Amino acid sequence: MGGPVWERFDARSAAVLVSTSGAFVLPLFAFGSPEFIRAGGMPALVGVWLFTIASFAYTLRAGRLSDRQFVVIGFGGMIGVAVSAFLVTDPAAARAIVALLSAIPAIAAMASTRRVTTLFTTVAILIAVVLSVYWSASNTARLVAAGASVLTICMPVFMVAVLRSSLEFAVEKVAKLGQIDPLTGALNRRGLIQRHARVFDRCTRNGQAAGFLLIDIDHFKAVNDSRGHAAGDKVLVDTVRAIAAAAPSQSLVSRIGGEEFVVLCGVDSVADMSAKAARIRAAVAAGDQVTVSVGAVYAPIERAREGHSNISEIIDALTWQADRTVYLAKDHGRDRVVMQTAPTVRWRPGLPAELPSELVDLSGNVGLRALLGRGRDRQVRAR
């Protein structure tokens, strides 16, 4: 079963329901005051009423309307407004009905493409201007009516478009902030996952492997204990700057733990990865604040054409393997690089899905999640 009924509708569809629901009372005016309608206009008015009711019922059933569906309903609605305004005998009421034309382009601006919104706005202006000029008695009145019609149509569209643009900008900004570590400015794990495709795709196109470098600051706990957490934060920021400056262009730099960082980049060979990792290690050491131990994993990439995205599992597996090499580097004196070659990564760049993580790993074997769990739940050492 789905959620609440209103979750089936977006803002555009909900606005269509609200605007078309006003047609329910149309027969009361038509049949209650026949003199309000031009002679012989009742069949046309009934046709408008039936189309509006059908539009309401269709939207209620369909939920979120596609652009094509909205275009049919929207243009039908504008024609209905124009016909209704023409059939009304009272000029003031007719002009009020014409003003309703502004609602349809404004609704379009909520969710439609710019092209669709522009088309609706243009047609609405033309209809409003033609009807306003038709009812005006002098050239001055025609100019005033035409100008008022343009403003009446354009202002709601402009306001909705600006609000939509501001909202989209805010959502995009929040999404980007959700991918960035606020202290260092590096990507966080989510950002690494969201942006990994630029590296993996380039690797598969250029015949490269992925270089996954896990970088751990040596004796970082001692920095916090002896110099304070503010000094520790500065060390983290300076370390990221050194890593980013030494990392290959078009690589991704991410902070995935307290003092752990990842560089994901394309590499041509194990020797190429070794040189890149050594350059990063040397750049950090040159700052005379801390040194780093680097676990480098050379991972050939193979694109799988079908299936949901498995990037979370890939990142977990590469992190686990790189983590083991980091401990080897620390066990052998720190401030060094240790490398390892991983099985071929079968990368599926499709849409993420909630799949059992045991089913997907680097080598196609079941049970990697258990290994990952043991690897990450290791005994804490002084780093």
C-alpha positions in Angstrom: 0.0 0.0 0.0 1.2 3.5 -0.7 1.5 6.5 1.6 -1.0 9.3 2.1 -3.1 10.2 -1.0 -1.5 13.6 -1.4 1.9 12.1 -1.9 0.7 10.9 -5.4 0.6 14.5 -6.6 3.3 17.0 -7.3 2.7 20.8 -7.0 1.6 21.1 -10.6 -0.9 18.2 -10.5 -2.3 19.5 -7.1 -2.7 23.0 -8.7 -4.6 21.4 -11.6 -7.0 19.7 -9.2 -7.6 23.0 -7.3 -8.1 25.1 -10.4 -10.4 22.6 -12.2 -12.5 22.0 -9.1 -14.0 25.5 -9.5 -15.9 24.2 -12.5 -18.2 22.1 -10.3 -20.4 25.2 -9.6 -20.5 26.4 -13.3 -23.9 24.9 -14.0 -25.4 26.8 -11.1 -24.6 30.1 -12.7 -25.5 28.9 -16.2 -28.9 27.4 -15.4 -29.8 29.6 -12.5 -29.3 32.8 -14.5 -29.8 32.0 -18.2 -29.5 35.7 -19.1 -25.9 35.6 -17.9 -25.0 33.5 -21.0 -25.3 34.6 -24.7 -28.1 33.1 -26.6 -27.2 29.7 -28.1 -24.1 29.5 -25.9 -25.3 26.9 -23.5 -24.1 23.8 -25.4 -20.6 25.3 -25.7 -20.6 26.1 -22.0 -21.7 22.5 -21.1 -18.8 21.3 -23.3 -16.3 23.4 -21.3 -17.8 22.2 -18.1 -17.5 18.5 -19.1 -13.9 18.9 -20.3 -13.0 20.6 -17.0 -14.6 17.8 -15.0 -12.9 15.2 -17.1 -9.5 16.9 -16.5 -10.1 16.9 -12.8 -11.0 13.2 -12.8 -8.1 12.3 -15.0 -5.6 14.1 -12.8 -7.1 12.6 -9.7 -6.5 9.2 -11.1 -3.2 9.8 -12.8 -1.5 11.6 -9.9 1.7 13.2 -11.3 1.1 14.4 -14.8 3.7 14.2 -17.5 4.5 17.3 -19.6 2.4 15.9 -22.5 -0.6 15.2 -20.3 -0.3 18.6 -18.7 -0.1 20.3 -22.2 -3.4 18.7 -23.3 -5.2 19.6 -20.1 -3.6 23.1 -19.9 -4.4 24.1 -23.5 -7.9 22.7 -23.2 -8.3 24.7 -20.0 -7.2 27.9 -21.7 -9.6 27.4 -24.6 -12.3 26.7 -22.0 -11.5 30.0 -20.2 -11.6 31.9 -23.5 -14.9 30.4 -24.6 -16.5 31.0 -21.2 -15.4 34.6 -21.2 -16.8 35.2 -24.7 -20.1 33.6 -23.7 -20.7 35.7 -20.7 -22.9 38.8 -21.3 -21.6 40.9 -18.4 -18.3 42.7 -19.4 -16.9 42.9 -15.8 -17.5 39.1 -15.3 -16.0 38.4 -18.7 -12.8 40.3 -17.8 -12.6 38.5 -14.5 -12.8 35.2 -16.3 -10.0 36.2 -18.7 -7.8 36.9 -15.7 -8.0 33.2 -14.9 -5.8 32.6 -17.9 -2.9 33.6 -15.8 -3.3 30.6 -13.6 -2.4 28.0 -16.3 1.0 29.4 -17.3 1.8 29.9 -13.5 0.9 26.3 -12.9 3.2 25.3 -15.8 6.0 27.2 -14.3 5.8 25.0 -11.2 7.3 21.9 -12.8 7.2 22.1 -16.6 10.2 22.8 -18.9 11.1 26.3 -19.8 9.8 25.7 -23.4 6.4 24.5 -22.2 6.1 27.4 -19.8 7.0 29.9 -22.5 4.5 28.4 -24.9 1.7 28.5 -22.3 2.5 32.1 -21.4 2.6 33.2 -25.0 -0.7 31.6 -25.9 -2.4 33.0 -22.8 -1.1 36.5 -23.6 -2.4 36.3 -27.1 -5.9 35.1 -26.0 -6.1 37.7 -23.2 -5.0 40.6 -25.5 -7.4 39.6 -28.3 -10.4 39.4 -25.9 -9.5 42.6 -24.1 -9.1 44.5 -27.4 -12.4 43.0 -28.7 -14.3 44.4 -25.6 -12.6 47.8 -25.7 -14.4 50.9 -27.2 -11.4 53.1 -28.0 -7.7 52.8 -29.0 -6.6 54.1 -25.6 -8.8 51.5 -23.9 -7.3 48.8 -26.1 -3.8 49.8 -25.2 -4.5 49.8 -21.5 -6.4 46.5 -21.8 -3.5 44.9 -23.7 -0.9 46.1 -21.3 -2.9 45.0 -18.3 -3.5 41.6 -19.9 0.3 41.1 -20.4 1.1 42.0 -16.8 -1.8 39.9 -15.5 -0.4 36.9 -17.3 3.4 37.5 -16.8 3.6 38.5 -13.2 2.4 35.2 -11.6 4.6 33.2 -14.1 7.6 35.4 -13.2 7.0 35.0 -9.4 6.5 31.2 -9.6 9.6 30.9 -11.9 11.8 32.9 -9.5 10.5 30.9 -6.5 11.2 27.6 -8.3 14.7 28.7 -9.4 15.5 29.8 -5.8 14.2 26.6 -4.4 16.2 24.5 -6.9 19.3 26.5 -6.1 18.8 25.9 -2.4 18.2 22.2 -2.8 21.3 21.9 -5.0 23.4 23.8 -2.5 22.2 21.7 0.4 22.9 18.5 -1.6 26.5 19.8 -2.3 27.0 20.7 1.4 25.8 17.2 2.3 28.8 15.8 0.3 31.5 18.0 1.8 33.4 17.7 5.0 32.8 21.0 6.8 36.2 21.2 8.4 38.6 20.4 5.6 36.5 21.1 2.5 37.2 17.6 1.2 34.5 15.3 0.0 32.9 13.0 2.7 32.0 9.4 2.0 28.7 10.4 0.4 30.4 12.8 -1.9 32.9 10.2 -2.9 30.1 7.8 -3.8 28.1 10.5 -5.6 31.0 11.6 -7.7 33.0 8.4 -8.2 31.6 8.0 -11.8 33.8 10.7 -13.2 36.9 8.7 -12.2 35.6 5.2 -13.0 34.1 6.3 -16.3 37.4 7.9 -17.4 39.3 4.7 -16.3 37.1 2.4 -18.4 37.3 4.8 -21.4 41.1 5.2 -21.2 42.0 1.7 -20.3 43.2 2.7 -16.9 42.9 1.1 -13.5 41.6 2.9 -10.4 44.1 4.0 -7.8 42.6 3.9 -4.3 44.9 5.6 -1.8 44.0 5.5 1.9 46.0 8.1 3.8 46.3 8.0 7.5 48.0 10.7 9.6 50.7 9.2 11.8 50.5 9.7 15.6 47.5 12.1 15.2 46.2 11.2 18.7 49.5 12.6 20.1 48.9 15.9 18.2 45.5 16.3 19.9 46.8 15.3 23.3 49.9 17.5 23.3 48.7 20.5 21.3 45.0 20.5 21.6 42.1 19.9 19.3 42.3 23.3 17.6 45.8 22.5 16.6 44.6 19.1 15.5 42.0 20.6 13.3 44.6 22.9 11.7 46.7 19.8 11.0 43.8 18.1 9.3 43.1 21.2 7.1 46.8 21.6 6.1 47.1 17.9 5.4 44.1 18.0 3.0 45.6 21.0 1.3 48.9 19.2 0.8 47.1 16.1 -0.5 45.0 18.0 -2.9 48.0 19.9 -4.2 49.9 16.7 -4.8 47.1 14.6 -6.1 46.7 14.0 -9.8 44.3 16.4 -11.6 40.7 15.2 -11.9 41.1 12.9 -8.9 38.8 12.9 -5.9 40.0 13.7 -2.4 37.7 12.6 0.5 37.8 12.5 4.3 36.3 9.2 5.4 37.3 9.1 9.0 38.8 11.3 11.8 42.3 11.4 10.3 41.8 9.1 7.3 41.6 10.4 3.7 41.1 8.8 0.3 42.4 9.8 -3.0 40.6 8.1 -6.0 42.3 8.6 -9.3 43.0 6.9 -12.6 46.4 5.2 -12.9 48.2 3.6 -15.9 50.2 1.0 -14.0 51.3 -0.1 -10.5 54.5 2.0 -11.0 52.3 5.0 -11.9 50.2 4.5 -8.7 53.4 4.2 -6.6 54.8 7.5 -8.0 51.5 9.3 -7.3 51.3 7.9 -3.7 54.9 8.7 -3.0 54.4 12.3 -4.2 51.4 12.7 -1.8 53.3 11.3 1.1 56.3 13.6 0.4 54.0 16.6 0.1 52.5 16.1 3.5 55.9 15.4 5.1 57.3 18.6 3.6 54.9 20.6 5.8 57.0 19.6 8.9 53.8 19.0 11.0 52.9 15.3 10.5 53.7 12.4 8.3 51.2 9.9 6.7 51.1 6.2 6.0 49.6 5.4 2.7 47.8 2.2 1.7 47.5 2.1 -2.1 45.3 -0.4 -3.9 45.6 -0.9 -7.7 42.2 -2.0 -8.9 41.5 -2.7 -12.6 38.0 -1.5 -13.6 35.5 -3.4 -15.8 32.1 -1.9 -16.6 29.1 -4.1 -16.1 26.2 -3.1 -18.3 23.3 -4.4 -16.2 22.2 -4.2 -12.6 21.9 -1.6 -9.9 24.8 0.4 -8.7 27.3 -1.4 -6.5 29.6 1.5 -5.7 29.0 1.4 -1.9 30.2 -2.2 -1.8 33.1 -1.3 -4.1 34.2 1.6 -1.8 33.8 -0.6 1.3 35.9 -3.4 -0.3 38.7 -1.0 -1.5 38.7 0.7 1.9 39.1 -2.6 3.7 42.0 -3.7 1.4 43.7 -0.3 1.7 43.3 -0.3 5.4 45.3 -3.5 5.7 48.1 -2.0 3.7 48.0 1.1 5.9 48.6 -1.1 9.0 51.5 -2.7 7.2 53.0 0.7 6.5 52.6 1.6 10.2 54.1 -1.7 11.4 57.1 -1.0 9.2 57.9 2.4 10.6 55.2 4.8 9.3 55.7 7.6 6.8 55.7 5.2 3.9 53.6 3.7 1.1 52.5 0.1 0.9 50.7 -1.2 -2.2 48.4 -4.0 -3.1 46.6 -5.2 -6.2 42.9 -5.9 -6.0 40.8 -8.3 -8.1 39.1 -6.7 -11.1 36.3 -4.3 -10.0 33.1 -5.1 -11.9 31.5 -1.6 -11.7 27.8 -1.3 -12.2 27.0 2.5 -12.7 23.2 2.0 -12.6 20.8 3.5 -10.1 21.5 2.6 -6.4 19.2 0.0 -4.8 18.7 -1.6 -1.5 20.4 -4.9 -2.3 21.9 -7.5 0.1 25.5 -6.3 0.4 26.7 -9.9 0.6 25.8 -10.4 -3.0 28.1 -7.9 -4.5 31.9 -7.5 -4.1 35.0 -6.9 -6.1 35.6 -10.5 -7.1 32.1 -11.9 -7.3 32.5 -13.9 -4.1 29.8 -14.1 -1.4 30.7 -13.1 2.1 32.8 -10.0 1.6 30.6 -8.1 4.1 31.6 -10.4 6.9 35.3 -9.8 6.0 34.6 -6.0 5.9 33.0 -6.2 9.3 36.0 -7.9 10.7 38.4 -5.6 9.0 36.7 -2.4 10.3 36.1 -3.8 13.8 39.8 -4.3 14.4 41.6 -3.5 17.6 42.2 0.2 17.9 45.9 1.1 17.7 47.8 4.3 18.5 48.2 5.9 15.1 
